[in-house]
Amino acid sequence: MIWDRLGVISDEVSHDFIEALDWIQAEGLKYVEIRMVDGINIANLTDEQVEQVRQEVDNRSLHISALASPLFKCALDPSRPVEAGDRFGQEEESVETHFDKLARTIEIANKLGTSLIRIFSFWREKEPDQFVDEVAGHLKKAAEIAARHNITLLLENEGSCNGGYAFEVAKLIRKVNAPSLKALWDPGNEALGEHWSYPEVYNEVKELLAHVHLKDALIENGGKPSCVPIGSGRVPYVQQIHDLEKEGYSGLYVIETHYIPPGGSKMEGTKQSLEGLRKLFSHPSLKEETAEHLKVKVFENRQIMGAAAAVAAATKIKELLSQKDQVRMIFAAAPSQNEFLAELVNQQGIDWSRITAFHMDEYIGLPDDAPQKFSQFLTDRLFKLVKPGELHLIQSSTTIEQECQRYSDLIAAAPIDIICLGIGENGHIAFNDPPVADFEDSFIIKPVELDAPCRQQQVNDGCFPDFDAVPTHALTLTIPTMMAGAHLFCIVPGSTKRAAVEQTLRGPISTSCPASILRTHPDCTLYVDRDSYGMLQVPQVSTQGGQA
């Protein structure tokens, strides 16, 4: 759970300190981080002003997470050209003056009851590597001063400073090697820069951090990076916070959105980021388990299930896009995917122009304009809305042999990163019904005859008026083709799927239930609702606040 450890920098809400505190309290947050108070930098407050700050915070039962000072946002040598950035009410001053400010900020921190102070690593030099020793020397001196007062300094990754990226911050902290100097990890700052690749950047600092700031960023059409509301950018926050919690991070999360909507206010921008964060974690599962390697998540209903799967898939897409130029995906077409696809379309921060999309099966014998064609289903619900950079649809109107060869070549051209699939009432995945399913199939795609339960499902789903109207044959990707996908998201709602889900999870791994093979995949998650899971005694849970 992150909600009891969540705060916001006050002047990200409003320059009016009281107005910001009232908003923070009204939103149910527990922590406030202080950078400026009524336009005055925290380091420049008088003792009387500091006492007033403490009283106002205490009156609202809030806690101060840290002092977000701009300490050491200054040039190592004013005679050298360097980058510069926000100083938050401070003039450009010397290194010596900043050490004086450190002493005063420590006094203020002690008065306000916080032991954490944010610092930086001096304005970025043209060749930062040449100044690592000099920067580390100043930081070591600062850490020694802080240690004498039981203060921890938080070195933030800030693009305008010498510790602009995670690997640079990690190098400086390890060189200083002092318990009183830790990392302040801001994945949004990292995403604004040129070295963004998740989780590699996080791995640089995960053992060194003591504080986390939250913002999101987006680079559109190769342009200048900009801040956007959390959940709308390229930071995979579901995965990021999951990784932090898994690694045992017990510190605070503080929103520093840096986003103001066009024509809007800072408060509105911060509100959008807070709501974006809540949305990411507002789909709690009723139950989670594993069946061998298969991860299983049970949700209250198909709407929540579909939304949760979409958020997880979007998080993985954004993570992979941070690591590679293109992501290759395969999608299933069925009414069971409706909620998932509808929510996936709404996920922000995905550069669909870098996605190559396929689908996994298609009827043989339907007219090109038949509404039941799976290519049409996915085009209407996904492809024409998000416009993937490359789209390859199965063409059943050509000869079967030619199409199988063409599509096999396309699939085999590079590894498949993500597959979004379902499970049929007879346990099939794609159109690999039990009579034709082959765990060792040598084909990538093949023609198959549909069995009676599969054809009846198409009637049950409302796709065809009666059994005789359902085509008897189809083209399908084979089971080995789908099992070769790196990451599988399997979405299976509805009581009609209950027996298939039960066999998938509890039965033998056998072609009598082709989906049972999913238990052997190294990264497959099965998303089911209360109906398809078949355990009506699963307890009700509140969705208020969500889970991390």
Secondary structure as the mmCIF struct_conf table of DSSP 4:
data_model
#
loop_
_struct_conf.conf_type_id
_struct_conf.id
_struct_conf.beg_label_comp_id
_struct_conf.beg_label_asym_id
_struct_conf.beg_label_seq_id
_struct_conf.end_label_comp_id
_struct_conf.end_label_asym_id
_struct_conf.end_label_seq_id
HELX_RH_3T_P HELX_RH_3T_P1 TRP A 3 ARG A 5
STRN STRN1 LEU A 6 ILE A 9
HELX_RH_3T_P HELX_RH_3T_P2 SER A 10 GLU A 12
TURN_TY1_P TURN_TY1_P1 VAL A 13 VAL A 13
BEND BEND1 HIS A 15 ASP A 16
HELX_RH_AL_P HELX_RH_AL_P1 PHE A 17 ALA A 26
TURN_TY1_P TURN_TY1_P2 GLU A 27 GLY A 28
STRN STRN2 TYR A 31 ILE A 34
BEND BEND2 ARG A 35 ARG A 35
STRN STRN3 MET A 36 VAL A 37
TURN_TY1_P TURN_TY1_P3 ASP A 38 GLY A 39
STRN STRN4 ILE A 40 ASN A 41
HELX_RH_3T_P HELX_RH_3T_P3 ILE A 42 ASN A 44
HELX_RH_AL_P HELX_RH_AL_P2 ASP A 47 ASN A 59
TURN_TY1_P TURN_TY1_P4 ARG A 60 SER A 61
STRN STRN5 HIS A 63 LEU A 71
TURN_TY1_P TURN_TY1_P5 PHE A 72 PHE A 72
BEND BEND3 CYS A 74 CYS A 74
BEND BEND4 LEU A 76 ASP A 77
TURN_TY1_P TURN_TY1_P6 PRO A 78 SER A 79
BEND BEND5 ARG A 80 ARG A 80
BEND BEND6 PHE A 88 GLY A 89
HELX_RH_AL_P HELX_RH_AL_P3 VAL A 95 LEU A 112
TURN_TY1_P TURN_TY1_P7 GLY A 113 GLY A 113
STRN STRN6 LEU A 116 ILE A 119
STRN STRN7 TRP A 123 TRP A 123
HELX_LH_PP_P HELX_LH_PP_P1 ARG A 124 GLU A 125
BEND BEND7 LYS A 126 GLU A 127
HELX_RH_3T_P HELX_RH_3T_P4 PRO A 128 PHE A 131
HELX_RH_AL_P HELX_RH_AL_P4 VAL A 132 ALA A 147
TURN_TY1_P TURN_TY1_P8 ARG A 148 ASN A 150
STRN STRN8 THR A 152 GLU A 156
TURN_TY1_P TURN_TY1_P9 GLY A 159 SER A 160
STRN STRN9 CYS A 161 CYS A 161
BEND BEND8 ASN A 162 GLY A 163
BEND BEND9 TYR A 165 TYR A 165
HELX_RH_AL_P HELX_RH_AL_P5 ALA A 166 VAL A 176
TURN_TY1_P TURN_TY1_P10 PRO A 179 SER A 180
STRN STRN10 LEU A 181 TRP A 185
HELX_RH_AL_P HELX_RH_AL_P6 PRO A 187 ALA A 191
TURN_TY1_P TURN_TY1_P11 LEU A 192 LEU A 192
BEND BEND10 GLY A 193 GLY A 193
TURN_TY1_P TURN_TY1_P12 GLU A 194 HIS A 195
TURN_TY1_P TURN_TY1_P13 TYR A 198 PRO A 199
HELX_RH_AL_P HELX_RH_AL_P7 GLU A 200 VAL A 205
TURN_TY1_P TURN_TY1_P14 LYS A 206 LEU A 208
STRN STRN11 LEU A 209 LEU A 214
STRN STRN12 ASP A 216 LEU A 218
TURN_TY1_P TURN_TY1_P15 ASN A 221 GLY A 222
STRN STRN13 SER A 226 VAL A 228
TURN_TY1_P TURN_TY1_P16 ILE A 230 GLY A 231
BEND BEND11 SER A 232 ARG A 234
HELX_RH_AL_P HELX_RH_AL_P8 TYR A 237 LYS A 246
TURN_TY1_P TURN_TY1_P17 GLU A 247 GLY A 248
BEND BEND12 GLY A 251 GLY A 251
STRN STRN14 TYR A 253 ILE A 255
TURN_TY1_P TURN_TY1_P18 PRO A 262 GLY A 263
HELX_RH_AL_P HELX_RH_AL_P9 LYS A 266 LEU A 280
TURN_TY1_P TURN_TY1_P19 PHE A 281 PHE A 281
BEND BEND13 LEU A 286 LEU A 286
STRN STRN15 LYS A 287 ALA A 291
TURN_TY1_P TURN_TY1_P20 GLU A 292 HIS A 293
STRN STRN16 LEU A 294 PHE A 299
BEND BEND14 GLU A 300 ASN A 301
HELX_RH_AL_P HELX_RH_AL_P10 ARG A 302 LEU A 321
TURN_TY1_P TURN_TY1_P21 SER A 322 GLN A 323
BEND BEND15 ASP A 325 ASP A 325
STRN STRN17 VAL A 327 PHE A 331
BEND BEND16 ALA A 334 ALA A 334
HELX_RH_3T_P HELX_RH_3T_P5 PRO A 335 GLN A 337
HELX_RH_AL_P HELX_RH_AL_P11 ASN A 338 ASN A 346
BEND BEND17 GLY A 349 GLY A 349
HELX_RH_3T_P HELX_RH_3T_P6 TRP A 352 ARG A 354
STRN STRN18 ILE A 355 HIS A 359
BEND BEND18 MET A 360 MET A 360
STRN STRN19 ASP A 361 TYR A 363
BEND BEND19 ILE A 364 GLY A 365
TURN_TY1_P TURN_TY1_P22 ASP A 368 ASP A 369
TURN_TY1_P TURN_TY1_P23 PRO A 371 GLN A 372
HELX_RH_AL_P HELX_RH_AL_P12 PHE A 374 LEU A 378
HELX_RH_PI_P HELX_RH_PI_P1 THR A 379 PHE A 383
HELX_RH_AL_P HELX_RH_AL_P13 LYS A 384 VAL A 386
BEND BEND20 GLY A 389 GLY A 389
STRN STRN20 GLU A 390 HIS A 392
TURN_TY1_P TURN_TY1_P24 SER A 396 SER A 397
BEND BEND21 THR A 398 THR A 398
HELX_RH_AL_P HELX_RH_AL_P14 ILE A 400 ALA A 412
TURN_TY1_P TURN_TY1_P25 ALA A 413 ALA A 413
BEND BEND22 ALA A 414 ALA A 414
STRN STRN21 ILE A 418 LEU A 421
TURN_TY1_P TURN_TY1_P26 GLU A 425 ASN A 426
BEND BEND23 GLY A 427 GLY A 427
STRN STRN22 ILE A 429 ILE A 429
TURN_TY1_P TURN_TY1_P27 ALA A 430 PHE A 431
STRN STRN23 ASN A 432 ASN A 432
TURN_TY1_P TURN_TY1_P28 PRO A 434 VAL A 436
TURN_TY1_P TURN_TY1_P29 PHE A 439 GLU A 440
BEND BEND24 ILE A 444 ILE A 444
STRN STRN24 ILE A 445 GLU A 449
HELX_LH_PP_P HELX_LH_PP_P2 LEU A 450 ASP A 451
HELX_RH_AL_P HELX_RH_AL_P15 ALA A 452 ASN A 460
TURN_TY1_P TURN_TY1_P30 ASP A 461 GLY A 462
BEND BEND25 CYS A 463 ASP A 466
HELX_RH_3T_P HELX_RH_3T_P7 PHE A 467 ALA A 469
BEND BEND26 VAL A 470 VAL A 470
BEND BEND27 THR A 472 THR A 472
STRN STRN25 HIS A 473 LEU A 477
HELX_RH_AL_P HELX_RH_AL_P16 ILE A 479 MET A 483
TURN_TY1_P TURN_TY1_P31 ALA A 484 ALA A 484
BEND BEND28 GLY A 485 ALA A 486
STRN STRN26 HIS A 487 VAL A 492
BEND BEND29 GLY A 494 GLY A 494
HELX_RH_3T_P HELX_RH_3T_P8 SER A 495 LYS A 497
HELX_RH_AL_P HELX_RH_AL_P17 ARG A 498 ARG A 506
BEND BEND30 GLY A 507 GLY A 507
BEND BEND31 ILE A 509 ILE A 509
STRN STRN27 SER A 510 SER A 510
TURN_TY1_P TURN_TY1_P32 THR A 511 SER A 512
STRN STRN28 CYS A 513 CYS A 513
HELX_RH_3T_P HELX_RH_3T_P9 PRO A 514 THR A 520
TURN_TY1_P TURN_TY1_P33 PRO A 522 ASP A 523
STRN STRN29 CYS A 524 ASP A 529
HELX_RH_AL_P HELX_RH_AL_P18 ARG A 530 TYR A 533
TURN_TY1_P TURN_TY1_P34 GLY A 534 GLY A 534
TURN_TY1_P TURN_TY1_P35 LEU A 536 GLN A 537
BEND BEND32 VAL A 538 VAL A 538
HELX_LH_PP_P HELX_LH_PP_P3 PRO A 539 GLN A 540
BEND BEND33 GLN A 544 GLY A 545
#
